[in-house]
Amino acid sequence: MNKLKTYQKFQFDSTGVILKKIVDFQNEVDEFRCLISLNLNCGAVITGYPVQVSCGERGHSDMVMMKDKLDEDLIYVSISSISAVRIYNAMEYVQVLSSGKFLAPLKKEEQITRLEAKRRVQQSWLDSQLNFPIVIDWDTLPLNDDDYNSYLKTTVDGIIGIFKDIAKDEIGQASLKVISEFRLEYQKNSEAQCSRDGQSIVCKFDFHFHPKKSESLKSKFEALL
């Protein structure tokens, strides 16, 4: 893993934007995950989890509400008083702080080859017992990202979970029975675009699946059934 290239994936943003990205992420995962420290102009340091960010709302100055690292105390901080933001375990939040363009890097032992990805994807789909096949144009996928094969497998597992959730009742099962295939197509730096092509569902995106994408993708699939 080339750590320099990984850190270069992080974007430069204003303090308010960085804090807003973290707050939005924590809202989606329903837990405090991203621990940070704020260095203030006065020399004080506050360590905790961002809860809310107010960017000029109701005529107030830009503020961030922080939950203390250990206690249930809340601390309100003026964003203009912040001189630096420290993000702990930053590698875990590459996806958040790169606006979804990149995912957190994997350890070497967690990476798999393209051939192994094909095997695992095929097996996962067979195990799902969905009544239609998955079709992936493997030749169009990126080859220069060591983590990509593993993330593709995770993407397919996430999509299987969505279809199984749709099929939890008779109405959903009946809707899926008319589908002849599911096509997964790579489209760089794209939010998922889903469409119907006859009896096929076509989904195009970067295959950067994250649990927070689940509800959005499910809604798009259901709209096509």
N, C-alpha and C positions, 0 to 999 in steps of 0.2 A: 504494500500500500504506500503510495507516494503522498506523504502528509502535506507537503507543500502544495501540490495540486488540489488536495482536498480543501485546505484552508482558502485557496484562491477562489473557491466556488461561493464563498460567502459574499454577500453584497454590501456595498457601502450605503448606509441609510442614515437618516436623521435619528436622533435619540428617540423622538416620539414614535417614529415608524418602527424602529426595532422593538420597542416596548409593546406597541400595538400588535405586532406579529406574534410575540410571545403570549400575550393575553388571548388572542384569537385561537392559538394552538391549544392552550390549556382549557379553553371553553369547549373545544371539540373533543378532547380526551377526558374531560370531566374530572380532572385531578391536578394537583400541583406537581408539575414535573420539572420545570425549568428554573433552577436556582440561579440567582444573579446577585451581584453586589453593585451598588451605586456609589461612586465617589462624588462627593459634593464639593462645591467651590470653597466651602468653609473648612474643608479637611476631614469632615465626618464621613464614615462609611456605613451604608445600610445594606444588610444582607437578607434576602427573602425572596418572595414570589410575587410578581406583578399580578394584581387582581383586576384593576380597571385603569383605563387611560382616558383622560378628558382632554380633548384637543380643541380648546377655545369654545367649548359648549356653554350655552347660557351666559355668555359674556365673561366667563371665568378664564383665568390664565391656564395654560397647559399644565395638567397635573397627572401624576401617577399614584395610584393607591397600592401600597405594598403590604403583604402579610409577612410578619416577622418569621425568620427561619425556624425558630423553635416554639415561640409562644403564639397565642391567638391575637396578638396586638396588630393593629393596623397603623400604618404610617403614611401620611400624605406628603408627597414631595413635588415641589415645583420643577418641571422639566428643565427650565432655564437655569436651575441651580446645580444641574448634574454636569460634571466635567468628564466622567468616564463610566462606561457600563462594562462590567465583567460578567461573562456567561460561563458558568461552570459546566464541564463535560460538553463543550460546544459541539464536538463531533456528532453527538446524538441529534443535533438540531439543524443539520445542514439543510434538510428539506424545508424547514420553517423559515430559516434566514436567507435562503436562496429563492424564496417565493415559489417553492415547489419544483424548481428546475433540476435539483439534484437530491439524492438520498444520502443518508449517512453511510460511510464506507464500512465494508465488512472485513472481518479478520480473514487472513489468508486461508485458514482452515474451513471457513464458511463459504468460500467462493467455489463455484462449480463450472465445469466446461459447458460449451454449447451443446455437445452431445448428451451430457448428463441432464441438462435442462430439458431437452426434448423428451428424454426417458421419463423424467419426473412429472412433466406436464401431462404426458400421455397417461401415466398411471393415475395421477390425481383425477383426471377427467373420467377415466374408466371407473374408478372407485366411487365417483359421485353418482353414477347410474342415471345421469341426465339422458333424456331420450334423443339428443341430437349431438353431433360431433363438434369439436372446436377445430378451427382452421387458422393457422398462423403462417404468414409469409416470412419464414426465418431468414431469407436472403436479404431482407430490407432492414434487419435489426442492427444496431451499433455493434461493432466488433472491438472498439478501442476502450471499452469500459470493463474493467475486471469484475465489477460487482453486478453487471447488468443481467447476467444469466440467472443469478439467484433472485434478483428482484422480479424478473419475469415469472419465475415459479411462484413467488409470493402474490403477484398480480393475478395469476390464474386461480390460485387458491381463494383469493378474495372474491373473484367473480363467481366461482362455484358457490361460495357462501351466499351471495346475493340471489342466485337462481334457486338455491334450495330454500331460501327464505320466501321467495315468491311462490314456490310450490308447496307451501305448508298447508294450503287448503285446496278444496276441489276446484274453485274458480281459477286459482293460479295454475294448478296442474293442467286444467283444460286449455288455458291460454298457451302454455309452453308446448303442448302436444302438436301445435300447428307449425312450430319452428323446425326447419330442416337442418340448420347449422348456425353456429356462432362464429363470426370472423373477427379476429383480433388483428388490427393493422396499426403499424407504427406510424406516428405523426409527430415530428419533433416539436418540443416545447408547446404542446397543445393540451388544453383541457379536453376531457373526453367528449367526443362527438359521436353520437349514436344515431343510427338510421336503419330503416328496413329496406332490404333488397329482395323483393319477392317474399319468400318464406325464411329468409336469412336475416339475422340481426348482425349489423356491422358496427364495431366499436373502434374508433381511432383515437389514440392518445399516446403519451410517452411511456405508458406502462409503469409509471411510478405510483403504484397502488399504495394507499395508506388507509387504515380504518376510517379516517375522517372522510374519505371519498365515497364510502359505502352507500350512505343514504342518497347522495347525489346521483350515483350510478344506478341505484335501484329505481329511483324515480324516472330516470331516462329510459331504462329497460321497460318499466311498466307502461310508460306512455306509448311504447311501440307494440304492445301486446293486445 
